[in-house]
Amino acid sequence: MPMTISWLGNSSVATLPTLFDLVAKGNIEGHEITRGTHILFAAMGAGVNMNALVYKVP
C-alpha cells in the first residue's frame, strides 16, 4: 500500500485522490496502475465524512 502521510501530511478524504494521481503519474516508486484495474476508494474524514467509490481504469 503506497503512503504519502510522511511527506504530505494528513489531508483527510483528499488523501485518496491525491495518492491516485501520484501513482497514475508514476511518482511513487514500486506502484503502478494498469488499464482495466478495478480500484476501491474508501475514506473516512473529520466530521465523519464517509466516501466510497469503485473505479475501473480505462
N, CA, C, O and CB atoms as a CASP TS submission, in Angstrom:
PFRMAT TS
TARGET T0000
AUTHOR 0000-0000-0000
METHOD Language model
MODEL 1
PARENT N/A
ATOM      1  N   MET     1       0.840  -1.173   0.000  1.00  0.00           N
ATOM      2  CA  MET     1       0.000   0.000   0.000  1.00  0.00           C
ATOM      3  C   MET     1       0.885   1.237   0.000  1.00  0.00           C
ATOM      4  O   MET     1       1.649   1.442   0.943  1.00  0.00           O
ATOM      5  CB  MET     1      -0.956  -0.002   1.211  1.00  0.00           C
ATOM      6  N   PRO     2       0.802   2.053  -1.020  1.00  0.00           N
ATOM      7  CA  PRO     2       1.586   3.288  -1.024  1.00  0.00           C
ATOM      8  C   PRO     2       1.042   4.277   0.008  1.00  0.00           C
ATOM      9  O   PRO     2      -0.162   4.336   0.259  1.00  0.00           O
ATOM     10  CB  PRO     2       1.580   3.925  -2.426  1.00  0.00           C
ATOM     11  N   MET     3       1.945   5.042   0.593  1.00  0.00           N
ATOM     12  CA  MET     3       1.543   6.026   1.599  1.00  0.00           C
ATOM     13  C   MET     3       2.258   7.348   1.333  1.00  0.00           C
ATOM     14  O   MET     3       3.380   7.380   0.828  1.00  0.00           O
ATOM     15  CB  MET     3       1.857   5.512   3.033  1.00  0.00           C
ATOM     16  N   THR     4       1.573   8.446   1.690  1.00  0.00           N
ATOM     17  CA  THR     4       2.146   9.780   1.492  1.00  0.00           C
ATOM     18  C   THR     4       2.147  10.622   2.756  1.00  0.00           C
ATOM     19  O   THR     4       2.630  11.754   2.739  1.00  0.00           O
ATOM     20  CB  THR     4       1.392  10.504   0.417  1.00  0.00           C
ATOM     21  N   ILE     5       1.618  10.094   3.845  1.00  0.00           N
ATOM     22  CA  ILE     5       1.450  10.908   5.056  1.00  0.00           C
ATOM     23  C   ILE     5       2.779  11.454   5.581  1.00  0.00           C
ATOM     24  O   ILE     5       2.805  12.525   6.186  1.00  0.00           O
ATOM     25  CB  ILE     5       0.772  10.085   6.144  1.00  0.00           C
ATOM     26  N   SER     6       3.878  10.737   5.360  1.00  0.00           N
ATOM     27  CA  SER     6       5.175  11.185   5.879  1.00  0.00           C
ATOM     28  C   SER     6       5.677  12.454   5.190  1.00  0.00           C
ATOM     29  O   SER     6       6.465  13.193   5.780  1.00  0.00           O
ATOM     30  CB  SER     6       6.203  10.081   5.717  1.00  0.00           C
ATOM     31  N   TRP     7       5.243  12.724   3.961  1.00  0.00           N
ATOM     32  CA  TRP     7       5.717  13.922   3.258  1.00  0.00           C
ATOM     33  C   TRP     7       4.614  14.866   2.817  1.00  0.00           C
ATOM     34  O   TRP     7       4.899  16.006   2.449  1.00  0.00           O
ATOM     35  CB  TRP     7       6.505  13.518   2.066  1.00  0.00           C
ATOM     36  N   LEU     8       3.349  14.423   2.842  1.00  0.00           N
ATOM     37  CA  LEU     8       2.238  15.319   2.508  1.00  0.00           C
ATOM     38  C   LEU     8       1.354  15.636   3.709  1.00  0.00           C
ATOM     39  O   LEU     8       0.546  16.563   3.663  1.00  0.00           O
ATOM     40  CB  LEU     8       1.396  14.707   1.412  1.00  0.00           C
ATOM     41  N   GLY     9       1.508  14.869   4.778  1.00  0.00           N
ATOM     42  CA  GLY     9       0.667  15.062   5.951  1.00  0.00           C
ATOM     43  C   GLY     9      -0.696  14.417   5.760  1.00  0.00           C
ATOM     44  O   GLY     9      -0.924  13.721   4.770  1.00  0.00           O
ATOM     45  N   ASN    10      -1.589  14.643   6.693  1.00  0.00           N
ATOM     46  CA  ASN    10      -2.936  14.079   6.645  1.00  0.00           C
ATOM     47  C   ASN    10      -3.870  15.083   5.981  1.00  0.00           C
ATOM     48  O   ASN    10      -4.137  16.153   6.528  1.00  0.00           O
ATOM     49  CB  ASN    10      -3.442  13.711   8.070  1.00  0.00           C
ATOM     50  N   SER    11      -4.358  14.733   4.815  1.00  0.00           N
ATOM     51  CA  SER    11      -5.285  15.631   4.105  1.00  0.00           C
ATOM     52  C   SER    11      -6.704  15.076   4.112  1.00  0.00           C
ATOM     53  O   SER    11      -7.506  15.388   3.232  1.00  0.00           O
ATOM     54  CB  SER    11      -4.817  15.851   2.654  1.00  0.00           C
ATOM     55  N   SER    12      -7.008  14.248   5.115  1.00  0.00           N
ATOM     56  CA  SER    12      -8.337  13.688   5.308  1.00  0.00           C
ATOM     57  C   SER    12      -8.805  12.926   4.066  1.00  0.00           C
ATOM     58  O   SER    12      -8.034  12.142   3.512  1.00  0.00           O
ATOM     59  CB  SER    12      -9.330  14.798   5.652  1.00  0.00           C
ATOM     60  N   VAL    13     -10.030  13.131   3.620  1.00  0.00           N
ATOM     61  CA  VAL    13     -10.561  12.357   2.495  1.00  0.00           C
ATOM     62  C   VAL    13      -9.910  12.722   1.162  1.00  0.00           C
ATOM     63  O   VAL    13     -10.088  11.994   0.185  1.00  0.00           O
ATOM     64  CB  VAL    13     -12.055  12.558   2.395  1.00  0.00           C
ATOM     65  N   ALA    14      -9.166  13.820   1.089  1.00  0.00           N
ATOM     66  CA  ALA    14      -8.455  14.190  -0.143  1.00  0.00           C
ATOM     67  C   ALA    14      -7.194  13.348  -0.354  1.00  0.00           C
ATOM     68  O   ALA    14      -6.579  13.411  -1.419  1.00  0.00           O
ATOM     69  CB  ALA    14      -8.083  15.674  -0.108  1.00  0.00           C
ATOM     70  N   THR    15      -6.810  12.571   0.644  1.00  0.00           N
ATOM     71  CA  THR    15      -5.616  11.729   0.532  1.00  0.00           C
ATOM     72  C   THR    15      -5.745  10.726  -0.610  1.00  0.00           C
ATOM     73  O   THR    15      -4.776  10.506  -1.338  1.00  0.00           O
ATOM     74  CB  THR    15      -5.363  10.991   1.847  1.00  0.00           C
ATOM     75  N   LEU    16      -6.898  10.119  -0.785  1.00  0.00           N
ATOM     76  CA  LEU    16      -7.057   9.077  -1.808  1.00  0.00           C
ATOM     77  C   LEU    16      -6.944   9.603  -3.240  1.00  0.00           C
ATOM     78  O   LEU    16      -6.192   9.025  -4.026  1.00  0.00           O
ATOM     79  CB  LEU    16      -8.391   8.401  -1.635  1.00  0.00           C
ATOM     80  N   PRO    17      -7.651  10.665  -3.616  1.00  0.00           N
ATOM     81  CA  PRO    17      -7.463  11.152  -4.985  1.00  0.00           C
ATOM     82  C   PRO    17      -6.047  11.677  -5.233  1.00  0.00           C
ATOM     83  O   PRO    17      -5.527  11.569  -6.343  1.00  0.00           O
ATOM     84  CB  PRO    17      -8.470  12.246  -5.284  1.00  0.00           C
ATOM     85  N   THR    18      -5.428  12.247  -4.194  1.00  0.00           N
ATOM     86  CA  THR    18      -4.050  12.713  -4.341  1.00  0.00           C
ATOM     87  C   THR    18      -3.119  11.531  -4.567  1.00  0.00           C
ATOM     88  O   THR    18      -2.259  11.579  -5.447  1.00  0.00           O
ATOM     89  CB  THR    18      -3.609  13.515  -3.099  1.00  0.00           C
ATOM     90  N   LEU    19      -3.279  10.479  -3.790  1.00  0.00           N
ATOM     91  CA  LEU    19      -2.462   9.276  -3.938  1.00  0.00           C
ATOM     92  C   LEU    19      -2.679   8.635  -5.301  1.00  0.00           C
ATOM     93  O   LEU    19      -1.718   8.217  -5.947  1.00  0.00           O
ATOM     94  CB  LEU    19      -2.780   8.272  -2.827  1.00  0.00           C
ATOM     95  N   PHE    20      -3.924   8.554  -5.746  1.00  0.00           N
ATOM     96  CA  PHE    20      -4.225   8.000  -7.074  1.00  0.00           C
ATOM     97  C   PHE    20      -3.486   8.781  -8.156  1.00  0.00           C
ATOM     98  O   PHE    20      -2.878   8.182  -9.043  1.00  0.00           O
ATOM     99  CB  PHE    20      -5.749   8.025  -7.344  1.00  0.00           C
ATOM    100  N   ASP    21      -3.531  10.093  -8.093  1.00  0.00           N
ATOM    101  CA  ASP    21      -2.855  10.929  -9.085  1.00  0.00           C
ATOM    102  C   ASP    21      -1.349  10.692  -9.078  1.00  0.00           C
ATOM    103  O   ASP    21      -0.736  10.579 -10.139  1.00  0.00           O
ATOM    104  CB  ASP    21      -3.153  12.407  -8.825  1.00  0.00           C
ATOM    105  N   LEU    22      -0.750  10.617  -7.900  1.00  0.00           N
ATOM    106  CA  LEU    22       0.690  10.389  -7.805  1.00  0.00           C
ATOM    107  C   LEU    22       1.094   9.032  -8.379  1.00  0.00           C
ATOM    108  O   LEU    22       2.090   8.934  -9.096  1.00  0.00           O
ATOM    109  CB  LEU    22       1.139  10.488  -6.356  1.00  0.00           C
ATOM    110  N   VAL    23       0.333   7.994  -8.072  1.00  0.00           N
ATOM    111  CA  VAL    23       0.642   6.659  -8.598  1.00  0.00           C
ATOM    112  C   VAL    23       0.412   6.621 -10.108  1.00  0.00           C
ATOM    113  O   VAL    23       1.229   6.071 -10.846  1.00  0.00           O
ATOM    114  CB  VAL    23      -0.222   5.580  -7.894  1.00  0.00           C
ATOM    115  N   ALA    24      -0.693   7.201 -10.569  1.00  0.00           N
ATOM    116  CA  ALA    24      -1.008   7.201 -12.002  1.00  0.00           C
ATOM    117  C   ALA    24       0.067   7.911 -12.821  1.00  0.00           C
ATOM    118  O   ALA    24       0.335   7.530 -13.961  1.00  0.00           O
ATOM    119  CB  ALA    24      -2.360   7.867 -12.243  1.00  0.00           C
ATOM    120  N   LYS    25       0.681   8.935 -12.244  1.00  0.00           N
ATOM    121  CA  LYS    25       1.733   9.684 -12.941  1.00  0.00           C
ATOM    122  C   LYS    25       3.122   9.089 -12.745  1.00  0.00           C
ATOM    123  O   LYS    25       4.105   9.629 -13.251  1.00  0.00           O
ATOM    124  CB  LYS    25       1.736  11.116 -12.471  1.00  0.00           C
ATOM    125  N   GLY    26       3.211   7.970 -12.007  1.00  0.00           N
ATOM    126  CA  GLY    26       4.491   7.306 -11.804  1.00  0.00           C
ATOM    127  C   GLY    26       5.387   7.979 -10.785  1.00  0.00           C
ATOM    128  O   GLY    26       6.604   7.797 -10.819  1.00  0.00           O
ATOM    129  N   ASN    27       4.814   8.749  -9.887  1.00  0.00           N
ATOM    130  CA  ASN    27       5.611   9.479  -8.899  1.00  0.00           C
ATOM    131  C   ASN    27       5.861   8.714  -7.605  1.00  0.00           C
ATOM    132  O   ASN    27       6.537   9.223  -6.711  1.00  0.00           O
ATOM    133  CB  ASN    27       4.938  10.763  -8.576  1.00  0.00           C
ATOM    134  N   ILE    28       5.327   7.496  -7.491  1.00  0.00           N
ATOM    135  CA  ILE    28       5.579   6.681  -6.304  1.00  0.00           C
ATOM    136  C   ILE    28       6.199   5.365  -6.778  1.00  0.00           C
ATOM    137  O   ILE    28       5.545   4.531  -7.404  1.00  0.00           O
ATOM    138  CB  ILE    28       4.253   6.431  -5.476  1.00  0.00           C
ATOM    139  N   GLU    29       7.466   5.216  -6.459  1.00  0.00           N
ATOM    140  CA  GLU    29       8.241   4.064  -6.917  1.00  0.00           C
ATOM    141  C   GLU    29       7.666   2.743  -6.405  1.00  0.00           C
ATOM    142  O   GLU    29       7.270   2.634  -5.245  1.00  0.00           O
ATOM    143  CB  GLU    29       9.688   4.201  -6.471  1.00  0.00           C
ATOM    144  N   GLY    30       7.626   1.749  -7.284  1.00  0.00           N
ATOM    145  CA  GLY    30       7.170   0.424  -6.908  1.00  0.00           C
ATOM    146  C   GLY    30       5.669   0.214  -7.015  1.00  0.00           C
ATOM    147  O   GLY    30       5.170  -0.860  -6.676  1.00  0.00           O
ATOM    148  N   HIS    31       4.939   1.223  -7.483  1.00  0.00           N
ATOM    149  CA  HIS    31       3.489   1.106  -7.614  1.00  0.00           C
ATOM    150  C   HIS    31       3.068   1.623  -8.980  1.00  0.00           C
ATOM    151  O   HIS    31       3.590   2.626  -9.466  1.00  0.00           O
ATOM    152  CB  HIS    31       2.759   1.882  -6.483  1.00  0.00           C
ATOM    153  N   GLU    32       2.124   0.931  -9.589  1.00  0.00           N
ATOM    154  CA  GLU    32       1.599   1.389 -10.871  1.00  0.00           C
ATOM    155  C   GLU    32       0.138   1.003 -10.991  1.00  0.00           C
ATOM    156  O   GLU    32      -0.341   0.094 -10.313  1.00  0.00           O
ATOM    157  CB  GLU    32       2.410   0.802 -12.042  1.00  0.00           C
ATOM    158  N   ILE    33      -0.550   1.701 -11.854  1.00  0.00           N
ATOM    159  CA  ILE    33      -1.958   1.421 -12.121  1.00  0.00           C
ATOM    160  C   ILE    33      -2.050   1.037 -13.593  1.00  0.00           C
ATOM    161  O   ILE    33      -1.619   1.788 -14.468  1.00  0.00           O
ATOM    162  CB  ILE    33      -2.888   2.662 -11.777  1.00  0.00           C
ATOM    163  N   THR    34      -2.614  -0.133 -13.857  1.00  0.00           N
ATOM    164  CA  THR    34      -2.704  -0.605 -15.236  1.00  0.00           C
ATOM    165  C   THR    34      -4.146  -0.564 -15.731  1.00  0.00           C
ATOM    166  O   THR    34      -5.100  -0.605 -14.955  1.00  0.00           O
ATOM    167  CB  THR    34      -2.146  -2.026 -15.352  1.00  0.00           C
ATOM    168  N   ARG    35      -4.264  -0.482 -17.037  1.00  0.00           N
ATOM    169  CA  ARG    35      -5.572  -0.424 -17.696  1.00  0.00           C
ATOM    170  C   ARG    35      -6.434  -1.631 -17.301  1.00  0.00           C
ATOM    171  O   ARG    35      -5.952  -2.763 -17.257  1.00  0.00           O
ATOM    172  CB  ARG    35      -5.400  -0.369 -19.232  1.00  0.00           C
ATOM    173  N   GLY    36      -7.700  -1.371 -17.018  1.00  0.00           N
ATOM    174  CA  GLY    36      -8.637  -2.433 -16.665  1.00  0.00           C
ATOM    175  C   GLY    36      -8.676  -2.786 -15.188  1.00  0.00           C
ATOM    176  O   GLY    36      -9.516  -3.579 -14.764  1.00  0.00           O
ATOM    177  N   THR    37      -7.781  -2.209 -14.403  1.00  0.00           N
ATOM    178  CA  THR    37      -7.737  -2.475 -12.967  1.00  0.00           C
ATOM    179  C   THR    37      -8.952  -1.848 -12.279  1.00  0.00           C
ATOM    180  O   THR    37      -9.344  -0.725 -12.596  1.00  0.00           O
ATOM    181  CB  THR    37      -6.425  -1.932 -12.351  1.00  0.00           C
ATOM    182  N   HIS    38      -9.536  -2.580 -11.344  1.00  0.00           N
ATOM    183  CA  HIS    38     -10.602  -2.039 -10.506  1.00  0.00           C
ATOM    184  C   HIS    38      -9.969  -1.531  -9.217  1.00  0.00           C
ATOM    185  O   HIS    38      -9.188  -2.239  -8.580  1.00  0.00           O
ATOM    186  CB  HIS    38     -11.708  -3.117 -10.211  1.00  0.00           C
ATOM    187  N   ILE    39     -10.304  -0.314  -8.839  1.00  0.00           N
ATOM    188  CA  ILE    39      -9.759   0.290  -7.622  1.00  0.00           C
ATOM    189  C   ILE    39     -10.918   0.673  -6.711  1.00  0.00           C
ATOM    190  O   ILE    39     -11.893   1.281  -7.152  1.00  0.00           O
ATOM    191  CB  ILE    39      -8.870   1.538  -7.953  1.00  0.00           C
ATOM    192  N   LEU    40     -10.802   0.311  -5.442  1.00  0.00           N
ATOM    193  CA  LEU    40     -11.791   0.693  -4.443  1.00  0.00           C
ATOM    194  C   LEU    40     -11.219   1.827  -3.601  1.00  0.00           C
ATOM    195  O   LEU    40     -10.192   1.664  -2.943  1.00  0.00           O
ATOM    196  CB  LEU    40     -12.188  -0.522  -3.550  1.00  0.00           C
ATOM    197  N   PHE    41     -11.879   2.962  -3.626  1.00  0.00           N
ATOM    198  CA  PHE    41     -11.520   4.092  -2.781  1.00  0.00           C
ATOM    199  C   PHE    41     -12.509   4.110  -1.626  1.00  0.00           C
ATOM    200  O   PHE    41     -13.718   4.135  -1.854  1.00  0.00           O
ATOM    201  CB  PHE    41     -11.532   5.453  -3.580  1.00  0.00           C
ATOM    202  N   ALA    42     -12.025   4.099  -0.404  1.00  0.00           N
ATOM    203  CA  ALA    42     -12.894   4.208   0.771  1.00  0.00           C
ATOM    204  C   ALA    42     -12.177   5.071   1.794  1.00  0.00           C
ATOM    205  O   ALA    42     -11.023   4.806   2.131  1.00  0.00           O
ATOM    206  CB  ALA    42     -13.250   2.793   1.369  1.00  0.00           C
ATOM    207  N   ALA    43     -12.848   6.099   2.290  1.00  0.00           N
ATOM    208  CA  ALA    43     -12.211   7.024   3.223  1.00  0.00           C
ATOM    209  C   ALA    43     -13.204   7.527   4.255  1.00  0.00           C
ATOM    210  O   ALA    43     -14.408   7.604   4.015  1.00  0.00           O
ATOM    211  CB  ALA    43     -11.597   8.201   2.473  1.00  0.00           C
ATOM    212  N   MET    44     -12.654   7.865   5.412  1.00  0.00           N
ATOM    213  CA  MET    44     -13.449   8.480   6.469  1.00  0.00           C
ATOM    214  C   MET    44     -12.651   9.660   6.985  1.00  0.00           C
ATOM    215  O   MET    44     -11.500   9.501   7.392  1.00  0.00           O
ATOM    216  CB  MET    44     -13.789   7.460   7.624  1.00  0.00           C
ATOM    217  N   GLY    45     -13.240  10.827   6.971  1.00  0.00           N
ATOM    218  CA  GLY    45     -12.522  12.031   7.380  1.00  0.00           C
ATOM    219  C   GLY    45     -13.119  12.664   8.614  1.00  0.00           C
ATOM    220  O   GLY    45     -14.056  12.144   9.220  1.00  0.00           O
ATOM    221  N   ALA    46     -12.551  13.802   8.971  1.00  0.00           N
ATOM    222  CA  ALA    46     -13.029  14.546  10.135  1.00  0.00           C
ATOM    223  C   ALA    46     -14.504  14.895   9.962  1.00  0.00           C
ATOM    224  O   ALA    46     -14.956  15.158   8.848  1.00  0.00           O
ATOM    225  CB  ALA    46     -12.191  15.829  10.347  1.00  0.00           C
ATOM    226  N   GLY    47     -15.239  14.898  11.040  1.00  0.00           N
ATOM    227  CA  GLY    47     -16.666  15.186  10.968  1.00  0.00           C
ATOM    228  C   GLY    47     -17.458  14.011  10.433  1.00  0.00           C
ATOM    229  O   GLY    47     -18.610  14.174  10.030  1.00  0.00           O
ATOM    230  N   VAL    48     -16.867  12.843  10.423  1.00  0.00           N
ATOM    231  CA  VAL    48     -17.474  11.603   9.957  1.00  0.00           C
ATOM    232  C   VAL    48     -17.933  11.723   8.501  1.00  0.00           C
ATOM    233  O   VAL    48     -19.029  11.285   8.151  1.00  0.00           O
ATOM    234  CB  VAL    48     -18.655  11.224  10.853  1.00  0.00           C
ATOM    235  N   ASN    49     -17.098  12.310   7.672  1.00  0.00           N
ATOM    236  CA  ASN    49     -17.342  12.291   6.227  1.00  0.00           C
ATOM    237  C   ASN    49     -16.932  10.921   5.723  1.00  0.00           C
ATOM    238  O   ASN    49     -15.778  10.521   5.876  1.00  0.00           O
ATOM    239  CB  ASN    49     -16.555  13.438   5.480  1.00  0.00           C
ATOM    240  N   MET    50     -17.865  10.199   5.124  1.00  0.00           N
ATOM    241  CA  MET    50     -17.551   8.864   4.613  1.00  0.00           C
ATOM    242  C   MET    50     -17.813   8.849   3.108  1.00  0.00           C
ATOM    243  O   MET    50     -18.839   9.333   2.629  1.00  0.00           O
ATOM    244  CB  MET    50     -18.397   7.760   5.344  1.00  0.00           C
ATOM    245  N   ASN    51     -16.869   8.285   2.391  1.00  0.00           N
ATOM    246  CA  ASN    51     -16.979   8.205   0.947  1.00  0.00           C
ATOM    247  C   ASN    51     -16.501   6.846   0.481  1.00  0.00           C
ATOM    248  O   ASN    51     -15.595   6.262   1.075  1.00  0.00           O
ATOM    249  CB  ASN    51     -16.178   9.328   0.270  1.00  0.00           C
ATOM    250  N   ALA    52     -17.108   6.339  -0.584  1.00  0.00           N
ATOM    251  CA  ALA    52     -16.654   5.088  -1.178  1.00  0.00           C
ATOM    252  C   ALA    52     -16.945   5.144  -2.681  1.00  0.00           C
ATOM    253  O   ALA    52     -17.956   5.696  -3.115  1.00  0.00           O
ATOM    254  CB  ALA    52     -17.353   3.849  -0.506  1.00  0.00           C
ATOM    255  N   LEU    53     -16.041   4.563  -3.453  1.00  0.00           N
ATOM    256  CA  LEU    53     -16.160   4.605  -4.897  1.00  0.00           C
ATOM    257  C   LEU    53     -15.389   3.436  -5.493  1.00  0.00           C
ATOM    258  O   LEU    53     -14.277   3.145  -5.052  1.00  0.00           O
ATOM    259  CB  LEU    53     -15.645   5.951  -5.457  1.00  0.00           C
ATOM    260  N   VAL    54     -15.952   2.768  -6.474  1.00  0.00           N
ATOM    261  CA  VAL    54     -15.236   1.745  -7.231  1.00  0.00           C
ATOM    262  C   VAL    54     -14.978   2.335  -8.603  1.00  0.00           C
ATOM    263  O   VAL    54     -15.898   2.825  -9.259  1.00  0.00           O
ATOM    264  CB  VAL    54     -16.047   0.385  -7.319  1.00  0.00           C
ATOM    265  N   TYR    55     -13.714   2.288  -9.042  1.00  0.00           N
ATOM    266  CA  TYR    55     -13.307   2.901 -10.297  1.00  0.00           C
ATOM    267  C   TYR    55     -12.593   1.870 -11.140  1.00  0.00           C
ATOM    268  O   TYR    55     -11.698   1.178 -10.656  1.00  0.00           O
ATOM    269  CB  TYR    55     -12.407   4.130 -10.055  1.00  0.00           C
ATOM    270  N   LYS    56     -12.987   1.761 -12.413  1.00  0.00           N
ATOM    271  CA  LYS    56     -12.286   0.885 -13.353  1.00  0.00           C
ATOM    272  C   LYS    56     -11.432   1.779 -14.251  1.00  0.00           C
ATOM    273  O   LYS    56     -11.948   2.656 -14.944  1.00  0.00           O
ATOM    274  CB  LYS    56     -13.297   0.004 -14.203  1.00  0.00           C
ATOM    275  N   VAL    57     -10.123   1.545 -14.229  1.00  0.00           N
ATOM    276  CA  VAL    57      -9.189   2.346 -15.001  1.00  0.00           C
ATOM    277  C   VAL    57      -9.425   2.091 -16.491  1.00  0.00           C
ATOM    278  O   VAL    57      -9.370   0.947 -16.942  1.00  0.00           O
ATOM    279  CB  VAL    57      -7.720   2.021 -14.606  1.00  0.00           C
ATOM    280  N   PRO    58      -9.688   3.157 -17.254  1.00  0.00           N
ATOM    281  CA  PRO    58      -9.964   2.968 -18.691  1.00  0.00           C
ATOM    282  C   PRO    58      -8.729   2.546 -19.472  1.00  0.00           C
ATOM    283  O   PRO    58      -8.803   2.350 -20.685  1.00  0.00           O
ATOM    284  CB  PRO    58     -10.520   4.249 -19.288  1.00  0.00           C
TER
END
